[in-house]
Amino acid sequence: MIIGCVGALLATITGGARHTTYPWHTEIVATTFWVGEVFDPTADDGSQVLSTYDDNWEQSYGGCDGVYVDGQCQTEERTAENDYFPTSMTPRQNPFYLDLPYDDVHDETGFRHRGSVIPWADEVPYRDWITNPSRSLLKDRWVELRRGDRRCFGQIEDAGPGQYHDAQYVFGHDDARPANRKFNGAGMDVSPAINGCLGFSDLEGTNDRVDWRFVEAEDVPDGPWKKVITSTPPS
Protein backbone atom coordinates (compact mmCIF):
# COMPACT_ATOMS: atom_id res chain seq x y z
CA MET A 1 0.00 0.00 0.00
CA ILE A 2 1.51 3.32 -1.05
CA ILE A 3 0.06 6.27 0.79
CA GLY A 4 2.63 8.94 0.10
CA CYS A 5 2.54 10.51 3.56
CA VAL A 6 5.69 12.49 2.82
CA GLY A 7 4.00 14.25 -0.05
CA ALA A 8 0.71 14.46 1.77
CA LEU A 9 1.69 17.29 4.07
CA LEU A 10 4.02 20.20 4.49
CA ALA A 11 5.78 20.45 7.83
CA THR A 12 7.99 23.20 9.19
CA ILE A 13 9.85 23.36 12.48
CA THR A 14 9.31 26.56 14.48
CA GLY A 15 10.67 26.92 17.97
CA GLY A 16 10.79 23.15 18.45
CA ALA A 17 7.17 22.60 17.38
CA ARG A 18 6.13 21.13 14.05
CA HIS A 19 3.51 23.03 12.11
CA THR A 20 1.72 20.82 9.61
CA THR A 21 -0.50 21.65 6.67
CA TYR A 22 -2.50 18.73 5.35
CA PRO A 23 -3.90 18.30 1.81
CA TRP A 24 -7.50 18.98 0.84
CA HIS A 25 -9.90 16.22 -0.19
CA THR A 26 -12.39 17.81 -2.56
CA GLU A 27 -16.01 17.27 -3.55
CA ILE A 28 -16.56 14.40 -1.13
CA VAL A 29 -20.11 13.16 -0.54
CA ALA A 30 -20.97 13.64 3.13
CA THR A 31 -23.99 12.06 4.78
CA THR A 32 -25.35 12.89 8.23
CA PHE A 33 -25.37 10.73 11.35
CA TRP A 34 -26.01 11.53 14.99
CA VAL A 35 -25.42 10.16 18.45
CA GLY A 36 -28.34 7.91 19.38
CA GLU A 37 -29.34 7.10 15.80
CA VAL A 38 -30.23 3.47 15.07
CA PHE A 39 -29.75 3.14 11.34
CA ASP A 40 -29.92 -0.66 11.08
CA PRO A 41 -30.31 -2.67 14.32
CA THR A 42 -29.19 -5.86 12.54
CA ALA A 43 -25.83 -4.44 11.41
CA ASP A 44 -22.67 -4.23 13.48
CA ASP A 45 -22.21 -0.60 12.42
CA GLY A 46 -25.90 0.31 12.27
CA SER A 47 -26.22 2.10 15.60
CA GLN A 48 -24.73 5.36 16.82
CA VAL A 49 -25.61 4.53 20.41
CA LEU A 50 -21.98 3.40 20.43
CA SER A 51 -19.00 4.34 18.29
CA THR A 52 -15.91 2.41 17.33
CA TYR A 53 -14.05 4.46 19.94
CA ASP A 54 -16.65 4.54 22.70
CA ASP A 55 -18.94 1.66 23.64
CA ASN A 56 -21.07 4.13 25.61
CA TRP A 57 -21.07 7.00 23.13
CA GLU A 58 -24.66 8.11 23.73
CA GLN A 59 -24.13 8.13 27.48
CA SER A 60 -20.78 9.92 27.18
CA TYR A 61 -22.32 12.51 24.88
CA GLY A 62 -25.23 13.14 27.21
CA GLY A 63 -28.08 11.54 25.29
CA CYS A 64 -29.75 11.66 21.90
CA ASP A 65 -28.21 14.35 19.69
CA GLY A 66 -31.59 15.27 18.28
CA VAL A 67 -35.24 14.81 19.20
CA TYR A 68 -37.33 11.76 20.05
CA VAL A 69 -40.10 10.97 17.59
CA ASP A 70 -42.28 7.95 18.41
CA GLY A 71 -39.59 6.73 20.77
CA GLN A 72 -36.77 6.98 18.23
CA CYS A 73 -33.87 9.41 18.25
CA GLN A 74 -34.23 11.53 15.10
CA THR A 75 -32.16 14.35 13.68
CA GLU A 76 -33.31 17.95 13.57
CA GLU A 77 -32.53 21.18 11.76
CA ARG A 78 -29.72 23.18 13.36
CA THR A 79 -29.35 26.93 13.05
CA ALA A 80 -26.86 29.66 13.90
CA GLU A 81 -29.28 31.11 16.47
CA ASN A 82 -28.02 28.64 19.08
CA ASP A 83 -24.63 27.88 17.47
CA TYR A 84 -26.03 24.74 15.78
CA PHE A 85 -26.35 22.97 19.14
CA PRO A 86 -29.17 20.48 19.80
CA THR A 87 -32.44 22.05 20.93
CA SER A 88 -33.57 19.43 23.47
CA MET A 89 -30.41 18.52 25.39
CA THR A 90 -27.07 19.90 26.54
CA PRO A 91 -24.18 17.91 25.07
CA ARG A 92 -21.27 16.89 27.26
CA GLN A 93 -19.09 16.51 24.18
CA ASN A 94 -18.53 18.51 21.03
CA PRO A 95 -21.65 18.43 18.80
CA PHE A 96 -19.36 19.16 15.83
CA TYR A 97 -18.23 15.59 15.18
CA LEU A 98 -17.68 13.36 12.16
CA ASP A 99 -16.30 10.05 11.03
CA LEU A 100 -13.82 8.96 8.37
CA PRO A 101 -13.42 5.46 6.90
CA TYR A 102 -10.40 4.39 8.92
CA ASP A 103 -10.83 2.48 12.18
CA ASP A 104 -7.39 2.33 13.78
CA VAL A 105 -8.57 0.35 16.83
CA HIS A 106 -10.99 -2.45 15.94
CA ASP A 107 -10.26 -3.01 12.26
CA GLU A 108 -7.39 -5.49 12.05
CA THR A 109 -5.86 -3.92 8.94
CA GLY A 110 -6.39 -0.40 10.23
CA PHE A 111 -4.66 -1.17 13.50
CA ARG A 112 -1.79 -3.03 11.86
CA HIS A 113 -0.93 -0.24 9.43
CA ARG A 114 -1.75 2.84 11.50
CA GLY A 115 1.84 3.50 12.50
CA SER A 116 2.92 3.80 8.87
CA VAL A 117 -0.07 5.60 7.31
CA ILE A 118 -1.27 8.10 9.92
CA PRO A 119 0.85 11.22 9.38
CA TRP A 120 1.17 12.16 13.07
CA ALA A 121 1.91 8.63 14.28
CA ASP A 122 5.54 9.55 15.01
CA GLU A 123 4.59 12.52 17.21
CA VAL A 124 4.14 12.61 20.98
CA PRO A 125 1.96 11.15 22.44
CA TYR A 126 0.79 9.07 19.48
CA ARG A 127 4.05 7.21 18.94
CA ASP A 128 3.72 5.72 22.42
CA TRP A 129 0.22 4.43 21.60
CA ILE A 130 0.92 2.63 18.31
CA THR A 131 0.99 -0.86 19.83
CA ASN A 132 -1.76 -0.11 22.38
CA PRO A 133 -5.14 -1.35 21.05
CA SER A 134 -7.03 0.68 23.65
CA ARG A 135 -5.80 4.04 22.33
CA SER A 136 -6.81 5.60 19.02
CA LEU A 137 -4.55 7.89 17.04
CA LEU A 138 -7.59 9.38 15.29
CA LYS A 139 -10.19 10.00 17.99
CA ASP A 140 -10.68 13.71 18.77
CA ARG A 141 -8.45 14.90 15.91
CA TRP A 142 -9.66 18.07 14.20
CA VAL A 143 -10.91 18.37 10.62
CA GLU A 144 -11.61 21.52 8.62
CA LEU A 145 -14.61 21.38 6.28
CA ARG A 146 -15.83 23.79 3.64
CA ARG A 147 -18.85 23.97 1.38
CA GLY A 148 -19.12 26.97 -0.90
CA ASP A 149 -18.26 30.03 1.18
CA ARG A 150 -18.94 28.25 4.49
CA ARG A 151 -16.16 26.85 6.68
CA CYS A 152 -16.62 24.77 9.83
CA PHE A 153 -14.52 22.48 12.03
CA GLY A 154 -15.22 19.18 13.77
CA GLN A 155 -13.62 16.32 15.67
CA ILE A 156 -13.34 12.67 14.64
CA GLU A 157 -15.44 10.49 16.95
CA ASP A 158 -16.26 7.39 14.89
CA ALA A 159 -15.24 5.44 11.77
CA GLY A 160 -17.06 4.92 8.47
CA PRO A 161 -19.07 4.98 6.32
CA GLY A 162 -18.88 1.57 4.70
CA GLN A 163 -15.09 1.10 4.86
CA TYR A 164 -12.71 0.90 7.79
CA HIS A 165 -9.15 0.96 6.44
CA ASP A 166 -9.35 3.19 3.38
CA ALA A 167 -5.91 4.69 3.95
CA GLN A 168 -5.37 5.75 0.35
CA TYR A 169 -8.34 8.10 0.54
CA VAL A 170 -8.10 9.26 4.16
CA PHE A 171 -4.35 9.89 4.33
CA GLY A 172 -3.38 10.15 0.66
CA HIS A 173 -2.19 13.32 -1.01
CA ASP A 174 -3.61 12.81 -4.52
CA ASP A 175 -7.28 13.56 -3.73
CA ALA A 176 -8.24 9.90 -4.16
CA ARG A 177 -11.94 8.99 -4.19
CA PRO A 178 -13.37 6.97 -1.28
CA ALA A 179 -13.43 3.20 -1.73
CA ASN A 180 -16.95 3.12 -0.29
CA ARG A 181 -19.72 2.69 -2.86
CA LYS A 182 -22.70 2.87 -0.50
CA PHE A 183 -24.71 6.03 0.11
CA ASN A 184 -23.69 7.59 -3.20
CA GLY A 185 -20.02 6.86 -2.49
CA ALA A 186 -19.95 8.86 0.74
CA GLY A 187 -16.53 9.56 2.20
CA MET A 188 -17.64 10.78 5.62
CA ASP A 189 -20.58 11.22 7.94
CA VAL A 190 -21.05 14.54 9.71
CA SER A 191 -23.10 15.53 12.73
CA PRO A 192 -26.29 17.60 12.62
CA ALA A 193 -24.28 20.59 13.86
CA ILE A 194 -21.89 20.37 10.91
CA ASN A 195 -24.83 19.73 8.58
CA GLY A 196 -26.39 23.01 9.71
CA CYS A 197 -23.13 24.93 9.88
CA LEU A 198 -22.27 24.04 6.27
CA GLY A 199 -25.84 24.65 5.08
CA PHE A 200 -26.54 21.18 3.73
CA SER A 201 -29.53 20.92 1.42
CA ASP A 202 -30.89 17.83 3.25
CA LEU A 203 -31.02 16.71 6.85
CA GLU A 204 -30.30 13.10 5.87
CA GLY A 205 -29.42 13.25 2.17
CA THR A 206 -26.64 11.72 0.08
CA ASN A 207 -26.00 14.54 -2.36
CA ASP A 208 -24.22 17.20 -0.32
CA ARG A 209 -20.50 17.48 -1.00
CA VAL A 210 -17.70 19.01 1.03
CA ASP A 211 -13.98 19.66 0.90
CA TRP A 212 -12.06 18.59 3.99
CA ARG A 213 -8.60 18.29 5.46
CA PHE A 214 -6.98 17.46 8.78
CA VAL A 215 -5.94 20.46 10.83
CA GLU A 216 -3.85 20.84 13.95
CA ALA A 217 -5.71 21.82 17.12
CA GLU A 218 -3.76 25.05 17.44
CA ASP A 219 -4.92 26.09 13.97
CA VAL A 220 -8.63 25.75 14.76
CA PRO A 221 -10.15 29.24 15.02
CA ASP A 222 -12.68 30.29 17.60
CA GLY A 223 -16.23 29.29 16.77
CA PRO A 224 -19.16 27.26 18.06
CA TRP A 225 -17.10 24.08 17.51
CA LYS A 226 -14.88 25.13 20.44
CA LYS A 227 -17.64 25.70 23.00
CA VAL A 228 -17.37 22.04 24.09
CA ILE A 229 -14.23 20.14 23.05
CA THR A 230 -14.14 16.35 23.28
CA SER A 231 -11.01 15.01 24.91
CA THR A 232 -12.12 11.76 26.50
CA PRO A 233 -10.12 8.56 25.93
CA PRO A 234 -11.73 5.62 24.08
CA SER A 235 -13.38 2.93 26.16
C-alpha positions as CSV (number, residue, x, y, z in Angstrom):
1,M,0.0,0.0,0.0
2,I,1.5,3.3,-1.0
3,I,0.1,6.3,0.8
4,G,2.6,8.9,0.1
5,C,2.5,10.5,3.6
6,V,5.7,12.5,2.8
7,G,4.0,14.3,-0.1
8,A,0.7,14.5,1.8
9,L,1.7,17.3,4.1
10,L,4.0,20.2,4.5
11,A,5.8,20.4,7.8
12,T,8.0,23.2,9.2
13,I,9.8,23.4,12.5
14,T,9.3,26.6,14.5
15,G,10.7,26.9,18.0
16,G,10.8,23.2,18.5
17,A,7.2,22.6,17.4
18,R,6.1,21.1,14.1
19,H,3.5,23.0,12.1
20,T,1.7,20.8,9.6
21,T,-0.5,21.6,6.7
22,Y,-2.5,18.7,5.3
23,P,-3.9,18.3,1.8
24,W,-7.5,19.0,0.8
25,H,-9.9,16.2,-0.2
26,T,-12.4,17.8,-2.6
27,E,-16.0,17.3,-3.6
28,I,-16.6,14.4,-1.1
29,V,-20.1,13.2,-0.5
30,A,-21.0,13.6,3.1
31,T,-24.0,12.1,4.8
32,T,-25.4,12.9,8.2
33,F,-25.4,10.7,11.4
34,W,-26.0,11.5,15.0
35,V,-25.4,10.2,18.5
36,G,-28.3,7.9,19.4
37,E,-29.3,7.1,15.8
38,V,-30.2,3.5,15.1
39,F,-29.7,3.1,11.3
40,D,-29.9,-0.7,11.1
41,P,-30.3,-2.7,14.3
42,T,-29.2,-5.9,12.5
43,A,-25.8,-4.4,11.4
44,D,-22.7,-4.2,13.5
45,D,-22.2,-0.6,12.4
46,G,-25.9,0.3,12.3
47,S,-26.2,2.1,15.6
48,Q,-24.7,5.4,16.8
49,V,-25.6,4.5,20.4
50,L,-22.0,3.4,20.4
51,S,-19.0,4.3,18.3
52,T,-15.9,2.4,17.3
53,Y,-14.0,4.5,19.9
54,D,-16.6,4.5,22.7
55,D,-18.9,1.7,23.6
56,N,-21.1,4.1,25.6
57,W,-21.1,7.0,23.1
58,E,-24.7,8.1,23.7
59,Q,-24.1,8.1,27.5
60,S,-20.8,9.9,27.2
61,Y,-22.3,12.5,24.9
62,G,-25.2,13.1,27.2
63,G,-28.1,11.5,25.3
64,C,-29.7,11.7,21.9
65,D,-28.2,14.3,19.7
66,G,-31.6,15.3,18.3
67,V,-35.2,14.8,19.2
68,Y,-37.3,11.8,20.0
69,V,-40.1,11.0,17.6
70,D,-42.3,7.9,18.4
71,G,-39.6,6.7,20.8
72,Q,-36.8,7.0,18.2
73,C,-33.9,9.4,18.2
74,Q,-34.2,11.5,15.1
75,T,-32.2,14.3,13.7
76,E,-33.3,18.0,13.6
77,E,-32.5,21.2,11.8
78,R,-29.7,23.2,13.4
79,T,-29.3,26.9,13.0
80,A,-26.9,29.7,13.9
81,E,-29.3,31.1,16.5
82,N,-28.0,28.6,19.1
83,D,-24.6,27.9,17.5
84,Y,-26.0,24.7,15.8
85,F,-26.3,23.0,19.1
86,P,-29.2,20.5,19.8
87,T,-32.4,22.0,20.9
88,S,-33.6,19.4,23.5
89,M,-30.4,18.5,25.4
90,T,-27.1,19.9,26.5
91,P,-24.2,17.9,25.1
92,R,-21.3,16.9,27.3
93,Q,-19.1,16.5,24.2
94,N,-18.5,18.5,21.0
95,P,-21.6,18.4,18.8
96,F,-19.4,19.2,15.8
97,Y,-18.2,15.6,15.2
98,L,-17.7,13.4,12.2
99,D,-16.3,10.0,11.0
100,L,-13.8,9.0,8.4
101,P,-13.4,5.5,6.9
102,Y,-10.4,4.4,8.9
103,D,-10.8,2.5,12.2
104,D,-7.4,2.3,13.8
105,V,-8.6,0.4,16.8
106,H,-11.0,-2.4,15.9
107,D,-10.3,-3.0,12.3
108,E,-7.4,-5.5,12.1
109,T,-5.9,-3.9,8.9
110,G,-6.4,-0.4,10.2
111,F,-4.7,-1.2,13.5
112,R,-1.8,-3.0,11.9
113,H,-0.9,-0.2,9.4
114,R,-1.8,2.8,11.5
115,G,1.8,3.5,12.5
116,S,2.9,3.8,8.9
117,V,-0.1,5.6,7.3
118,I,-1.3,8.1,9.9
119,P,0.8,11.2,9.4
120,W,1.2,12.2,13.1
121,A,1.9,8.6,14.3
122,D,5.5,9.6,15.0
123,E,4.6,12.5,17.2
124,V,4.1,12.6,21.0
125,P,2.0,11.2,22.4
126,Y,0.8,9.1,19.5
127,R,4.1,7.2,18.9
128,D,3.7,5.7,22.4
129,W,0.2,4.4,21.6
130,I,0.9,2.6,18.3
131,T,1.0,-0.9,19.8
132,N,-1.8,-0.1,22.4
133,P,-5.1,-1.4,21.0
134,S,-7.0,0.7,23.6
135,R,-5.8,4.0,22.3
136,S,-6.8,5.6,19.0
137,L,-4.5,7.9,17.0
138,L,-7.6,9.4,15.3
139,K,-10.2,10.0,18.0
140,D,-10.7,13.7,18.8
141,R,-8.5,14.9,15.9
142,W,-9.7,18.1,14.2
143,V,-10.9,18.4,10.6
144,E,-11.6,21.5,8.6
145,L,-14.6,21.4,6.3
146,R,-15.8,23.8,3.6
147,R,-18.9,24.0,1.4
148,G,-19.1,27.0,-0.9
149,D,-18.3,30.0,1.2
150,R,-18.9,28.2,4.5
151,R,-16.2,26.9,6.7
152,C,-16.6,24.8,9.8
153,F,-14.5,22.5,12.0
154,G,-15.2,19.2,13.8
155,Q,-13.6,16.3,15.7
156,I,-13.3,12.7,14.6
157,E,-15.4,10.5,17.0
158,D,-16.3,7.4,14.9
159,A,-15.2,5.4,11.8
160,G,-17.1,4.9,8.5
161,P,-19.1,5.0,6.3
162,G,-18.9,1.6,4.7
163,Q,-15.1,1.1,4.9
164,Y,-12.7,0.9,7.8
165,H,-9.1,1.0,6.4
166,D,-9.4,3.2,3.4
167,A,-5.9,4.7,4.0
168,Q,-5.4,5.8,0.4
169,Y,-8.3,8.1,0.5
170,V,-8.1,9.3,4.2
171,F,-4.3,9.9,4.3
172,G,-3.4,10.1,0.7
173,H,-2.2,13.3,-1.0
174,D,-3.6,12.8,-4.5
175,D,-7.3,13.6,-3.7
176,A,-8.2,9.9,-4.2
177,R,-11.9,9.0,-4.2
178,P,-13.4,7.0,-1.3
179,A,-13.4,3.2,-1.7
180,N,-16.9,3.1,-0.3
181,R,-19.7,2.7,-2.9
182,K,-22.7,2.9,-0.5
183,F,-24.7,6.0,0.1
184,N,-23.7,7.6,-3.2
185,G,-20.0,6.9,-2.5
186,A,-20.0,8.9,0.7
187,G,-16.5,9.6,2.2
188,M,-17.6,10.8,5.6
189,D,-20.6,11.2,7.9
190,V,-21.0,14.5,9.7
191,S,-23.1,15.5,12.7
192,P,-26.3,17.6,12.6
193,A,-24.3,20.6,13.9
194,I,-21.9,20.4,10.9
195,N,-24.8,19.7,8.6
196,G,-26.4,23.0,9.7
197,C,-23.1,24.9,9.9
198,L,-22.3,24.0,6.3
199,G,-25.8,24.7,5.1
200,F,-26.5,21.2,3.7
201,S,-29.5,20.9,1.4
202,D,-30.9,17.8,3.2
203,L,-31.0,16.7,6.9
204,E,-30.3,13.1,5.9
205,G,-29.4,13.2,2.2
206,T,-26.6,11.7,0.1
207,N,-26.0,14.5,-2.4
208,D,-24.2,17.2,-0.3
209,R,-20.5,17.5,-1.0
210,V,-17.7,19.0,1.0
211,D,-14.0,19.7,0.9
212,W,-12.1,18.6,4.0
213,R,-8.6,18.3,5.5
214,F,-7.0,17.5,8.8
215,V,-5.9,20.5,10.8
216,E,-3.8,20.8,14.0
217,A,-5.7,21.8,17.1
218,E,-3.8,25.1,17.4
219,D,-4.9,26.1,14.0
220,V,-8.6,25.7,14.8
221,P,-10.1,29.2,15.0
222,D,-12.7,30.3,17.6
223,G,-16.2,29.3,16.8
224,P,-19.2,27.3,18.1
225,W,-17.1,24.1,17.5
226,K,-14.9,25.1,20.4
227,K,-17.6,25.7,23.0
228,V,-17.4,22.0,24.1
229,I,-14.2,20.1,23.1
230,T,-14.1,16.4,23.3
231,S,-11.0,15.0,24.9
232,T,-12.1,11.8,26.5
233,P,-10.1,8.6,25.9
234,P,-11.7,5.6,24.1
235,S,-13.4,2.9,26.2
